[in-house]
């Protein structure tokens, strides 16, 4: 089997814009495409403001629905499943178990109201049905 034919993740022609007014938009990502083969690591590298975070947030469905517009020709295939077309419950099931994001801002990565232990175990409890113990 050729892994380039069946990558773990395939992002094709990703276009993301944000509504800035009633009739205006700001194009944040323009035509991004890449494949991530299974058992590999791919880095998104670019200048500040080049669309790395917006691209990553598009993949895991964390863009604000009220202002983000993903282009109709864009596709994000995870194991052949188009993440732009799955139900919110299916996306929640994938998020944290199969797909996750490590946010770059350390001051907002952890919630100061919750203990670190609680934050580290929450994903395993939810996605792997593990007990808090």
The first five atom37 places (N, CA, C, CB, O) and aatype in JSON, in Angstrom:
{
  "aatype": [20, 20, 20, 20, 20, 20, 20, 20, 20, 20, 20, 20, 20, 20, 20, 20, 20, 20, 20, 20, 20, 20, 20, 20, 20, 20, 20, 20, 20, 20, 20, 20, 20, 20, 20, 20, 20, 20, 20, 20, 20, 20, 20, 20, 20, 20, 20, 20, 20, 20, 20, 20, 20, 20, 20, 20, 20, 20, 20, 20, 20, 20, 20, 20, 20, 20, 20, 20, 20, 20, 20, 20, 20, 20, 20, 20, 20, 20, 20, 20, 20, 20, 20, 20, 20, 20, 20, 20, 20, 20, 20, 20, 20, 20, 20, 20, 20, 20, 20, 20, 20, 20, 20, 20, 20, 20, 20, 20, 20, 20, 20, 20, 20, 20, 20, 20, 20, 20, 20, 20, 20, 20, 20, 20, 20, 20, 20, 20, 20, 20, 20, 20, 20],
  "atom_mask": [
    [1, 1, 1, 1, 1],
    [1, 1, 1, 1, 1],
    [1, 1, 1, 1, 1],
    [1, 1, 1, 1, 1],
    [1, 1, 1, 1, 1],
    [1, 1, 1, 1, 1],
    [1, 1, 1, 1, 1],
    [1, 1, 1, 1, 1],
    [1, 1, 1, 1, 1],
    [1, 1, 1, 1, 1],
    [1, 1, 1, 1, 1],
    [1, 1, 1, 1, 1],
    [1, 1, 1, 1, 1],
    [1, 1, 1, 1, 1],
    [1, 1, 1, 1, 1],
    [1, 1, 1, 1, 1],
    [1, 1, 1, 1, 1],
    [1, 1, 1, 1, 1],
    [1, 1, 1, 1, 1],
    [1, 1, 1, 1, 1],
    [1, 1, 1, 1, 1],
    [1, 1, 1, 1, 1],
    [1, 1, 1, 1, 1],
    [1, 1, 1, 1, 1],
    [1, 1, 1, 1, 1],
    [1, 1, 1, 1, 1],
    [1, 1, 1, 1, 1],
    [1, 1, 1, 1, 1],
    [1, 1, 1, 1, 1],
    [1, 1, 1, 1, 1],
    [1, 1, 1, 1, 1],
    [1, 1, 1, 1, 1],
    [1, 1, 1, 1, 1],
    [1, 1, 1, 1, 1],
    [1, 1, 1, 1, 1],
    [1, 1, 1, 1, 1],
    [1, 1, 1, 1, 1],
    [1, 1, 1, 1, 1],
    [1, 1, 1, 1, 1],
    [1, 1, 1, 1, 1],
    [1, 1, 1, 1, 1],
    [1, 1, 1, 1, 1],
    [1, 1, 1, 1, 1],
    [1, 1, 1, 1, 1],
    [1, 1, 1, 1, 1],
    [1, 1, 1, 1, 1],
    [1, 1, 1, 1, 1],
    [1, 1, 1, 1, 1],
    [1, 1, 1, 1, 1],
    [1, 1, 1, 1, 1],
    [1, 1, 1, 1, 1],
    [1, 1, 1, 1, 1],
    [1, 1, 1, 1, 1],
    [1, 1, 1, 1, 1],
    [1, 1, 1, 1, 1],
    [1, 1, 1, 1, 1],
    [1, 1, 1, 1, 1],
    [1, 1, 1, 1, 1],
    [1, 1, 1, 1, 1],
    [1, 1, 1, 1, 1],
    [1, 1, 1, 1, 1],
    [1, 1, 1, 1, 1],
    [1, 1, 1, 1, 1],
    [1, 1, 1, 1, 1],
    [1, 1, 1, 1, 1],
    [1, 1, 1, 1, 1],
    [1, 1, 1, 1, 1],
    [1, 1, 1, 1, 1],
    [1, 1, 1, 1, 1],
    [1, 1, 1, 1, 1],
    [1, 1, 1, 1, 1],
    [1, 1, 1, 1, 1],
    [1, 1, 1, 1, 1],
    [1, 1, 1, 1, 1],
    [1, 1, 1, 1, 1],
    [1, 1, 1, 1, 1],
    [1, 1, 1, 1, 1],
    [1, 1, 1, 1, 1],
    [1, 1, 1, 1, 1],
    [1, 1, 1, 1, 1],
    [1, 1, 1, 1, 1],
    [1, 1, 1, 1, 1],
    [1, 1, 1, 1, 1],
    [1, 1, 1, 1, 1],
    [1, 1, 1, 1, 1],
    [1, 1, 1, 1, 1],
    [1, 1, 1, 1, 1],
    [1, 1, 1, 1, 1],
    [1, 1, 1, 1, 1],
    [1, 1, 1, 1, 1],
    [1, 1, 1, 1, 1],
    [1, 1, 1, 1, 1],
    [1, 1, 1, 1, 1],
    [1, 1, 1, 1, 1],
    [1, 1, 1, 1, 1],
    [1, 1, 1, 1, 1],
    [1, 1, 1, 1, 1],
    [1, 1, 1, 1, 1],
    [1, 1, 1, 1, 1],
    [1, 1, 1, 1, 1],
    [1, 1, 1, 1, 1],
    [1, 1, 1, 1, 1],
    [1, 1, 1, 1, 1],
    [1, 1, 1, 1, 1],
    [1, 1, 1, 1, 1],
    [1, 1, 1, 1, 1],
    [1, 1, 1, 1, 1],
    [1, 1, 1, 1, 1],
    [1, 1, 1, 1, 1],
    [1, 1, 1, 1, 1],
    [1, 1, 1, 1, 1],
    [1, 1, 1, 1, 1],
    [1, 1, 1, 1, 1],
    [1, 1, 1, 1, 1],
    [1, 1, 1, 1, 1],
    [1, 1, 1, 1, 1],
    [1, 1, 1, 1, 1],
    [1, 1, 1, 1, 1],
    [1, 1, 1, 1, 1],
    [1, 1, 1, 1, 1],
    [1, 1, 1, 1, 1],
    [1, 1, 1, 1, 1],
    [1, 1, 1, 1, 1],
    [1, 1, 1, 1, 1],
    [1, 1, 1, 1, 1],
    [1, 1, 1, 1, 1],
    [1, 1, 1, 1, 1],
    [1, 1, 1, 1, 1],
    [1, 1, 1, 1, 1],
    [1, 1, 1, 1, 1],
    [1, 1, 1, 1, 1],
    [1, 1, 1, 1, 1],
    [1, 1, 1, 1, 1]
  ],
  "atom_positions": [
    [[0.85, -1.19, 0.0], [0.0, 0.0, 0.0], [0.89, 1.24, 0.0], [-0.96, 0.0, 1.22], [1.83, 1.33, 0.78]],
    [[0.6, 2.16, -0.85], [1.33, 3.41, -0.94], [0.74, 4.41, 0.05], [1.3, 3.97, -2.39], [-0.42, 4.81, -0.1]],
    [[1.51, 4.82, 1.05], [1.0, 5.72, 2.08], [0.68, 7.11, 1.54], [1.99, 5.84, 3.21], [-0.12, 7.83, 2.13]],
    [[1.28, 7.5, 0.42], [0.96, 8.81, -0.14], [-0.44, 8.81, -0.74], [1.99, 9.22, -1.21], [-1.06, 9.87, -0.87]],
    [[-0.97, 7.61, -1.12], [-2.33, 7.52, -1.63], [-3.35, 7.55, -0.5], [-2.51, 6.25, -2.45], [-4.48, 7.99, -0.7]],
    [[-2.97, 7.08, 0.69], [-3.87, 7.01, 1.83], [-3.21, 7.61, 3.07], [-4.28, 5.56, 2.1], [-2.89, 6.88, 4.0]],
    [[-3.01, 8.92, 3.08], [-2.38, 9.51, 4.26], [-3.33, 9.5, 5.46], [-1.93, 10.95, 3.97], [-4.54, 9.38, 5.29]],
    [[-2.78, 9.61, 6.63], [-3.59, 9.72, 7.84], [-4.45, 10.98, 7.79], [-2.7, 9.72, 9.11], [-5.63, 10.97, 8.14]],
    [[-3.83, 12.08, 7.35], [-4.52, 13.36, 7.23], [-4.2, 13.97, 5.88], [-4.12, 14.33, 8.38], [-3.03, 14.05, 5.49]],
    [[-5.22, 14.4, 5.18], [-5.03, 15.1, 3.9], [-5.84, 16.39, 3.92], [-5.45, 14.18, 2.69], [-7.07, 16.36, 3.97]],
    [[-5.13, 17.5, 3.88], [-5.76, 18.82, 3.8], [-5.61, 19.3, 2.37], [-5.13, 19.84, 4.83], [-4.49, 19.36, 1.84]],
    [[-6.73, 19.64, 1.73], [-6.7, 20.03, 0.33], [-7.4, 21.37, 0.14], [-7.36, 18.96, -0.54], [-8.56, 21.55, 0.5]],
    [[-6.66, 22.3, -0.45], [-7.2, 23.61, -0.84], [-7.95, 24.29, 0.31], [-8.12, 23.45, -2.04], [-9.07, 24.78, 0.12]],
    [[-7.34, 24.32, 1.48], [-7.98, 24.94, 2.65], [-7.98, 26.45, 2.5], [-7.26, 24.53, 3.96], [-6.93, 27.08, 2.38]],
    [[-9.17, 27.01, 2.49], [-9.37, 28.45, 2.44], [-10.25, 28.84, 3.62], [-10.02, 28.89, 1.08], [-11.34, 28.3, 3.79]],
    [[-9.77, 29.77, 4.43], [-10.53, 30.22, 5.59], [-10.54, 31.74, 5.6], [-9.93, 29.66, 6.91], [-9.51, 32.4, 5.46]],
    [[-11.73, 32.28, 5.76], [-11.89, 33.73, 5.87], [-12.67, 34.03, 7.14], [-12.61, 34.32, 4.61], [-13.4, 33.18, 7.66]],
    [[-12.5, 35.25, 7.64], [-13.24, 35.71, 8.81], [-14.07, 36.92, 8.42], [-12.3, 36.05, 9.98], [-13.58, 37.83, 7.75]],
    [[-15.32, 36.91, 8.83], [-16.2, 38.05, 8.55], [-15.71, 39.24, 9.37], [-17.69, 37.71, 8.88], [-15.53, 39.15, 10.59]],
    [[-15.51, 40.34, 8.69], [-15.07, 41.56, 9.37], [-16.15, 42.64, 9.35], [-13.8, 42.1, 8.72], [-16.03, 43.68, 9.99]],
    [[-17.19, 42.38, 8.62], [-18.32, 43.3, 8.51], [-19.45, 42.57, 7.84], [-17.94, 44.59, 7.73], [-19.34, 41.38, 7.51]],
    [[-20.54, 43.27, 7.62], [-21.71, 42.63, 7.01], [-21.4, 42.07, 5.62], [-22.85, 43.63, 6.91], [-21.91, 41.01, 5.24]],
    [[-20.56, 42.77, 4.86], [-20.26, 42.35, 3.49], [-18.76, 42.2, 3.23], [-20.84, 43.33, 2.52], [-18.34, 42.12, 2.08]],
    [[-17.96, 42.16, 4.3], [-16.51, 42.07, 4.1], [-15.94, 40.89, 4.88], [-15.82, 43.38, 4.54], [-16.45, 40.48, 5.92]],
    [[-14.85, 40.36, 4.32], [-14.14, 39.24, 4.94], [-12.64, 39.47, 4.83], [-14.54, 37.9, 4.28], [-12.16, 40.15, 3.93]],
    [[-11.92, 38.86, 5.78], [-10.46, 38.84, 5.73], [-10.03, 37.42, 5.44], [-9.84, 39.37, 7.07], [-10.37, 36.5, 6.19]],
    [[-9.28, 37.22, 4.35], [-8.81, 35.89, 3.96], [-7.59, 35.53, 4.8], [-8.46, 35.84, 2.43], [-6.51, 36.09, 4.61]],
    [[-7.74, 34.59, 5.74], [-6.66, 34.21, 6.66], [-5.81, 33.07, 6.13], [-7.24, 33.83, 8.01], [-4.61, 33.03, 6.38]],
    [[-6.43, 32.14, 5.4], [-5.71, 30.99, 4.84], [-6.12, 30.86, 3.39], [-6.02, 29.66, 5.64], [-7.31, 30.91, 3.06]],
    [[-5.13, 30.71, 2.5], [-5.41, 30.67, 1.07], [-4.8, 29.43, 0.42], [-4.87, 31.94, 0.39], [-3.6, 29.37, 0.2]],
    [[-5.63, 28.45, 0.13], [-5.21, 27.3, -0.67], [-4.16, 26.4, -0.06], [-4.72, 27.77, -1.96], [-3.29, 25.9, -0.77]],
    [[-4.21, 26.18, 1.24], [-3.22, 25.32, 1.9], [-3.56, 23.86, 1.65], [-3.17, 25.61, 3.43], [-4.7, 23.43, 1.81]],
    [[-2.54, 23.1, 1.25], [-2.7, 21.66, 1.03], [-1.47, 20.94, 1.57], [-2.91, 21.34, -0.48], [-0.34, 21.39, 1.35]],
    [[-1.69, 19.83, 2.27], [-0.6, 18.98, 2.71], [-1.14, 17.62, 3.13], [0.17, 19.64, 3.87], [-2.32, 17.48, 3.46]],
    [[-0.27, 16.63, 3.12], [-0.58, 15.29, 3.58], [0.28, 14.96, 4.79], [-0.36, 14.25, 2.45], [1.43, 15.39, 4.88]],
    [[-0.29, 14.2, 5.71], [0.46, 13.69, 6.84], [0.36, 12.17, 6.8], [-0.07, 14.26, 8.21], [-0.69, 11.61, 7.11]],
    [[1.44, 11.49, 6.41], [1.41, 10.03, 6.41], [1.29, 9.48, 7.83], [2.66, 9.47, 5.73], [1.68, 10.15, 8.79]],
    [[0.76, 8.29, 7.97], [0.67, 7.64, 9.28], [2.08, 7.47, 9.85], [-0.05, 6.26, 9.17], [3.05, 7.31, 9.11]],
    [[2.17, 7.51, 11.17], [3.43, 7.32, 11.89], [4.5, 8.32, 11.49], [3.95, 5.92, 11.66], [5.68, 7.98, 11.38]],
    [[4.1, 9.56, 11.28], [5.06, 10.6, 10.92], [4.66, 11.9, 11.61], [5.13, 10.79, 9.38], [3.59, 12.0, 12.21]],
    [[5.53, 12.86, 11.5], [5.28, 14.18, 12.05], [5.43, 15.2, 10.94], [6.25, 14.49, 13.23], [6.37, 15.14, 10.15]],
    [[4.51, 16.14, 10.89], [4.58, 17.22, 9.92], [4.52, 18.53, 10.69], [3.42, 17.13, 8.87], [3.7, 18.68, 11.6]],
    [[5.38, 19.45, 10.36], [5.4, 20.75, 11.02], [4.85, 21.82, 10.08], [6.83, 21.12, 11.48], [5.21, 21.87, 8.91]],
    [[3.98, 22.67, 10.61], [3.52, 23.84, 9.88], [4.43, 24.98, 10.3], [2.0, 24.16, 10.15], [4.45, 25.37, 11.46]],
    [[5.16, 25.51, 9.35], [6.14, 26.55, 9.64], [5.8, 27.78, 8.81], [7.6, 26.06, 9.34], [5.47, 27.68, 7.63]],
    [[5.88, 28.93, 9.45], [5.63, 30.16, 8.72], [5.75, 31.36, 9.65], [4.27, 30.13, 8.07], [5.86, 31.22, 10.87]],
    [[5.71, 32.5, 9.04], [5.8, 33.75, 9.81], [4.57, 33.93, 10.68], [5.97, 34.96, 8.86], [3.54, 33.3, 10.45]],
    [[4.69, 34.78, 11.66], [3.56, 35.15, 12.5], [2.46, 35.7, 11.61], [3.97, 36.18, 13.58], [2.7, 36.56, 10.77]],
    [[1.25, 35.21, 11.81], [0.12, 35.68, 11.01], [-0.04, 35.0, 9.67], [0.27, 37.12, 10.79], [-0.86, 35.42, 8.85]],
    [[0.73, 33.93, 9.43], [0.66, 33.26, 8.12], [-0.47, 32.24, 8.02], [1.98, 32.58, 7.83], [-0.71, 31.71, 6.94]],
    [[-1.16, 31.94, 9.13], [-2.3, 31.03, 9.07], [-2.06, 29.66, 9.67], [-2.7, 30.87, 7.67], [-2.89, 28.77, 9.48]],
    [[-0.96, 29.46, 10.38], [-0.67, 28.14, 10.97], [-1.73, 27.74, 11.98], [0.72, 28.14, 11.65], [-2.29, 26.64, 11.9]],
    [[-2.02, 28.61, 12.93], [-3.01, 28.28, 13.97], [-4.4, 28.15, 13.39], [-3.0, 29.36, 15.07], [-5.15, 27.26, 13.79]],
    [[-4.77, 29.0, 12.46], [-6.09, 28.92, 11.84], [-6.21, 27.6, 11.07], [-6.33, 30.13, 10.89], [-7.27, 26.97, 11.1]],
    [[-5.15, 27.18, 10.39], [-5.18, 25.89, 9.69], [-5.37, 24.75, 10.67], [-3.89, 25.69, 8.89], [-6.19, 23.86, 10.44]],
    [[-4.62, 24.76, 11.77], [-4.73, 23.7, 12.78], [-6.11, 23.71, 13.43], [-3.64, 23.85, 13.85], [-6.69, 22.65, 13.66]],
    [[-6.63, 24.88, 13.74], [-7.94, 24.96, 14.36], [-9.05, 24.52, 13.39], [-8.2, 26.38, 14.85], [-10.1, 24.03, 13.82]],
    [[-8.82, 24.7, 12.1], [-9.77, 24.21, 11.1], [-9.84, 22.69, 11.13], [-9.37, 24.7, 9.69], [-10.92, 22.11, 11.02]],
    [[-8.69, 22.07, 11.28], [-8.63, 20.6, 11.28], [-9.45, 20.02, 12.42], [-7.18, 20.13, 11.37], [-10.16, 19.03, 12.23]],
    [[-9.36, 20.61, 13.6], [-10.05, 20.03, 14.75], [-11.39, 20.72, 15.05], [-9.17, 20.1, 15.96], [-12.01, 20.45, 16.08]],
    [[-11.81, 21.59, 14.16], [-13.14, 22.18, 14.28], [-13.3, 23.18, 15.41], [-14.13, 21.12, 14.47], [-14.35, 23.22, 16.05]],
    [[-12.28, 23.98, 15.66], [-12.34, 24.96, 16.74], [-12.49, 26.4, 16.26], [-11.11, 24.84, 17.57], [-12.34, 27.33, 17.06]],
    [[-12.78, 26.6, 15.0], [-13.0, 27.96, 14.5], [-14.37, 28.46, 14.95], [-12.88, 28.01, 12.95], [-15.31, 27.67, 15.04]],
    [[-14.49, 29.75, 15.25], [-15.8, 30.28, 15.67], [-16.81, 30.22, 14.52], [-15.65, 31.74, 16.17], [-16.59, 30.81, 13.46]],
    [[-17.9, 29.51, 14.75], [-18.91, 29.31, 13.7], [-19.53, 30.62, 13.23], [-20.0, 28.4, 14.21], [-19.91, 30.75, 12.06]],
    [[-19.63, 31.59, 14.14], [-20.3, 32.83, 13.78], [-19.47, 33.75, 12.88], [-20.66, 33.57, 15.02], [-20.03, 34.64, 12.23]],
    [[-18.16, 33.53, 12.82], [-17.35, 34.46, 12.01], [-16.43, 33.77, 11.0], [-16.53, 35.3, 12.92], [-15.99, 34.43, 10.06]],
    [[-16.14, 32.5, 11.16], [-15.22, 31.82, 10.24], [-15.98, 31.22, 9.07], [-14.43, 30.72, 10.98], [-17.06, 30.64, 9.22]],
    [[-15.4, 31.37, 7.89], [-15.99, 30.82, 6.68], [-14.92, 29.95, 6.0], [-16.5, 31.96, 5.72], [-13.9, 30.46, 5.55]],
    [[-15.19, 28.64, 5.94], [-14.27, 27.71, 5.26], [-14.77, 27.56, 3.83], [-14.2, 26.31, 5.99], [-15.95, 27.35, 3.59]],
    [[-13.84, 27.67, 2.88], [-14.2, 27.6, 1.47], [-14.91, 26.32, 1.09], [-12.98, 27.75, 0.64], [-14.6, 25.26, 1.63]],
    [[-15.86, 26.39, 0.17], [-16.64, 25.22, -0.23], [-15.81, 24.14, -0.93], [-17.76, 25.64, -1.13], [-16.2, 22.98, -0.94]],
    [[-14.67, 24.51, -1.5], [-13.81, 23.53, -2.17], [-12.75, 22.95, -1.24], [-13.12, 24.17, -3.37], [-11.93, 22.14, -1.67]],
    [[-12.76, 23.35, 0.03], [-11.78, 22.86, 1.0], [-12.19, 21.48, 1.48], [-11.65, 23.84, 2.19], [-13.38, 21.17, 1.61]],
    [[-11.18, 20.63, 1.75], [-11.48, 19.35, 2.39], [-10.37, 19.01, 3.37], [-11.65, 18.23, 1.33], [-9.2, 19.3, 3.16]],
    [[-10.8, 18.36, 4.46], [-9.88, 17.89, 5.49], [-10.25, 16.44, 5.76], [-9.95, 18.77, 6.81], [-11.23, 16.17, 6.46]],
    [[-9.48, 15.53, 5.19], [-9.77, 14.1, 5.34], [-8.88, 13.49, 6.41], [-9.58, 13.37, 4.0], [-7.65, 13.54, 6.31]],
    [[-9.5, 12.93, 7.43], [-8.8, 12.19, 8.47], [-9.2, 10.73, 8.31], [-9.12, 12.74, 9.92], [-10.36, 10.38, 8.51]],
    [[-8.26, 9.89, 7.95], [-8.52, 8.48, 7.65], [-9.68, 8.35, 6.67], [-8.83, 7.7, 8.95], [-10.52, 7.46, 6.8]],
    [[-9.71, 9.25, 5.68], [-10.72, 9.21, 4.63], [-12.03, 9.88, 4.97], [-10.98, 7.82, 4.28], [-12.9, 9.97, 4.11]],
    [[-12.22, 10.34, 6.2], [-13.46, 10.96, 6.65], [-13.31, 12.48, 6.6], [-13.83, 10.49, 8.1], [-12.37, 13.03, 7.18]],
    [[-14.22, 13.16, 5.92], [-14.12, 14.61, 5.77], [-14.58, 15.3, 7.05], [-14.96, 15.1, 4.56], [-15.77, 15.31, 7.37]],
    [[-13.63, 15.88, 7.77], [-13.92, 16.51, 9.05], [-14.77, 17.76, 8.91], [-12.64, 16.85, 9.75], [-15.37, 18.21, 9.89]],
    [[-14.82, 18.33, 7.72], [-15.66, 19.51, 7.5], [-17.13, 19.14, 7.33], [-15.18, 20.29, 6.29], [-18.0, 20.01, 7.32]],
    [[-17.41, 17.84, 7.19], [-18.78, 17.39, 6.95], [-19.32, 16.48, 8.05], [-18.85, 16.68, 5.64], [-20.49, 16.09, 7.99]],
    [[-18.51, 16.14, 9.04], [-18.99, 15.25, 10.1], [-19.85, 16.01, 11.09], [-17.8, 14.58, 10.82], [-19.8, 17.24, 11.17]],
    [[-20.64, 15.28, 11.85], [-21.5, 15.9, 12.86], [-20.65, 16.42, 14.02], [-22.55, 14.89, 13.38], [-19.53, 15.95, 14.22]],
    [[-21.18, 17.37, 14.76], [-20.45, 17.88, 15.93], [-20.12, 16.77, 16.94], [-21.26, 18.96, 16.62], [-19.06, 16.79, 17.55]],
    [[-21.02, 15.81, 17.11], [-20.76, 14.73, 18.07], [-19.62, 13.83, 17.58], [-22.03, 13.89, 18.31], [-18.81, 13.36, 18.38]],
    [[-19.55, 13.59, 16.28], [-18.45, 12.78, 15.73], [-17.13, 13.52, 15.9], [-18.7, 12.45, 14.23], [-16.12, 12.91, 16.25]],
    [[-17.12, 14.81, 15.66], [-15.91, 15.61, 15.82], [-15.46, 15.62, 17.28], [-16.15, 17.05, 15.32], [-14.26, 15.53, 17.55]],
    [[-16.4, 15.74, 18.22], [-16.06, 15.68, 19.64], [-15.45, 14.33, 20.01], [-17.3, 15.94, 20.51], [-14.53, 14.26, 20.82]],
    [[-15.97, 13.25, 19.42], [-15.44, 11.91, 19.7], [-14.0, 11.77, 19.22], [-16.32, 10.85, 19.05], [-13.19, 11.1, 19.87]],
    [[-13.67, 12.39, 18.09], [-12.31, 12.33, 17.56], [-11.35, 13.24, 18.32], [-12.31, 12.7, 16.09], [-10.19, 12.9, 18.54]],
    [[-11.87, 14.41, 18.71], [-11.05, 15.42, 19.37], [-10.62, 14.94, 20.75], [-11.81, 16.75, 19.47], [-11.45, 14.58, 21.58]],
    [[-9.33, 14.96, 20.99], [-8.8, 14.56, 22.29], [-8.4, 13.1, 22.34], [-9.81, 14.82, 23.35], [-7.5, 12.74, 23.09]],
    [[-9.05, 12.27, 21.55], [-8.69, 10.84, 21.52], [-7.79, 10.56, 20.32], [-9.96, 9.96, 21.46], [-6.71, 9.99, 20.47]],
    [[-8.24, 10.95, 19.14], [-7.48, 10.69, 17.91], [-6.71, 11.92, 17.43], [-8.41, 10.21, 16.81], [-5.61, 11.81, 16.9]],
    [[-7.31, 13.09, 17.63], [-6.74, 14.34, 17.14], [-6.72, 15.33, 18.3], [-7.55, 14.91, 15.92], [-7.7, 15.46, 19.03]],
    [[-5.61, 16.02, 18.46], [-5.57, 17.05, 19.49], [-4.62, 18.15, 19.07], [-5.14, 16.46, 20.85], [-3.88, 18.03, 18.09]],
    [[-4.65, 19.23, 19.82], [-3.81, 20.38, 19.52], [-3.15, 20.85, 20.8], [-4.63, 21.52, 18.87], [-3.79, 20.94, 21.85]],
    [[-1.88, 21.14, 20.72], [-1.16, 21.73, 21.85], [-1.04, 23.22, 21.53], [0.26, 21.05, 22.07], [-0.34, 23.62, 20.6]],
    [[-1.73, 24.02, 22.3], [-1.76, 25.46, 22.03], [-0.42, 26.08, 22.41], [-2.91, 26.14, 22.79], [0.23, 25.64, 23.36]],
    [[-0.03, 27.11, 21.68], [1.3, 27.68, 21.82], [1.44, 28.68, 22.96], [1.69, 28.34, 20.55], [2.56, 28.98, 23.37]],
    [[0.34, 29.2, 23.47], [0.43, 30.22, 24.51], [0.36, 29.55, 25.89], [-0.71, 31.26, 24.36], [-0.71, 29.09, 26.29]],
    [[1.46, 29.48, 26.61], [1.49, 28.75, 27.88], [0.56, 29.33, 28.96], [2.88, 28.71, 28.41], [0.08, 28.59, 29.81]],
    [[0.32, 30.62, 28.93], [-0.51, 31.24, 29.96], [-1.99, 30.89, 29.8], [-0.33, 32.74, 29.93], [-2.76, 31.03, 30.75]],
    [[-2.39, 30.43, 28.62], [-3.79, 30.06, 28.41], [-3.96, 28.57, 28.19], [-4.36, 30.82, 27.24], [-5.08, 28.12, 27.96]],
    [[-2.9, 27.79, 28.24], [-2.99, 26.35, 27.99], [-3.63, 25.61, 29.15], [-1.62, 25.79, 27.72], [-4.35, 24.64, 28.93]],
    [[-3.37, 26.04, 30.36], [-3.95, 25.4, 31.54], [-4.9, 26.37, 32.23], [-2.84, 24.94, 32.51], [-4.66, 27.57, 32.28]],
    [[-5.98, 25.83, 32.76], [-6.98, 26.62, 33.46], [-6.56, 26.78, 34.92], [-8.39, 25.96, 33.35], [-6.45, 25.78, 35.63]],
    [[-6.31, 27.99, 35.38], [-5.83, 28.18, 36.75], [-6.86, 27.81, 37.82], [-5.41, 29.61, 36.94], [-6.5, 27.68, 38.99]],
    [[-8.12, 27.65, 37.45], [-9.17, 27.3, 38.41], [-9.16, 25.8, 38.72], [-10.54, 27.72, 37.86], [-9.6, 25.38, 39.79]],
    [[-8.66, 24.99, 37.78], [-8.62, 23.54, 37.96], [-7.22, 23.09, 38.29], [-9.12, 22.83, 36.69], [-6.24, 23.73, 37.91]],
    [[-7.11, 21.98, 39.02], [-5.78, 21.45, 39.32], [-5.15, 20.89, 38.04], [-5.85, 20.35, 40.42], [-5.86, 20.49, 37.12]],
    [[-3.84, 20.87, 38.0], [-3.14, 20.31, 36.84], [-3.51, 18.85, 36.68], [-1.61, 20.48, 36.98], [-3.72, 18.38, 35.56]],
    [[-3.58, 18.12, 37.8], [-3.95, 16.71, 37.74], [-5.29, 16.49, 37.08], [-3.97, 16.12, 39.13], [-5.45, 15.57, 36.27]],
    [[-6.27, 17.32, 37.42], [-7.6, 17.2, 36.81], [-7.54, 17.46, 35.31], [-8.59, 18.18, 37.48], [-8.19, 16.76, 34.53]],
    [[-6.78, 18.45, 34.92], [-6.68, 18.78, 33.5], [-5.95, 17.71, 32.7], [-5.98, 20.12, 33.34], [-6.26, 17.48, 31.54]],
    [[-4.99, 17.06, 33.32], [-4.24, 16.01, 32.62], [-5.04, 14.72, 32.5], [-2.94, 15.74, 33.35], [-4.83, 13.96, 31.56]],
    [[-5.94, 14.45, 33.43], [-6.68, 13.19, 33.39], [-8.04, 13.3, 32.71], [-6.88, 12.69, 34.79], [-8.64, 12.28, 32.36]],
    [[-8.52, 14.5, 32.52], [-9.86, 14.68, 31.95], [-10.03, 14.0, 30.6], [-10.17, 16.16, 31.82], [-11.04, 13.34, 30.36]],
    [[-9.08, 14.14, 29.72], [-9.17, 13.53, 28.39], [-9.25, 12.01, 28.46], [-7.99, 13.93, 27.55], [-10.04, 11.4, 27.73]],
    [[-8.45, 11.4, 29.32], [-8.48, 9.93, 29.47], [-9.82, 9.48, 30.05], [-7.32, 9.45, 30.36], [-10.35, 8.45, 29.66]],
    [[-10.35, 10.24, 30.98], [-11.65, 9.89, 31.57], [-12.75, 9.95, 30.52], [-11.98, 10.84, 32.73], [-13.6, 9.05, 30.46]],
    [[-12.75, 10.98, 29.71], [-13.8, 11.16, 28.71], [-13.67, 10.18, 27.55], [-13.78, 12.59, 28.18], [-14.64, 9.53, 27.18]],
    [[-12.47, 10.08, 26.97], [-12.3, 9.31, 25.74], [-11.98, 7.84, 25.97], [-11.22, 9.92, 24.93], [-12.25, 7.02, 25.09]],
    [[-11.43, 7.49, 27.1], [-11.07, 6.1, 27.36], [-11.92, 5.49, 28.47], [-9.61, 5.99, 27.72], [-11.65, 4.37, 28.91]],
    [[-12.94, 6.22, 28.92], [-13.85, 5.78, 29.97], [-13.08, 5.31, 31.22], [-14.75, 4.66, 29.45], [-13.46, 4.32, 31.84]],
    [[-12.02, 6.02, 31.56], [-11.24, 5.68, 32.77], [-11.84, 6.42, 33.97], [-9.73, 6.06, 32.58], [-12.44, 7.48, 33.83]],
    [[-11.67, 5.84, 35.13], [-12.16, 6.49, 36.35], [-11.14, 7.53, 36.81], [-12.43, 5.43, 37.48], [-9.97, 7.45, 36.42]],
    [[-11.55, 8.49, 37.61], [-10.59, 9.49, 38.12], [-9.45, 8.86, 38.91], [-11.31, 10.5, 39.0], [-8.35, 9.42, 38.95]],
    [[-9.68, 7.74, 39.52], [-8.63, 7.08, 40.28], [-7.56, 6.55, 39.35], [-9.2, 5.95, 41.12], [-6.58, 5.96, 39.81]]
  ]
}
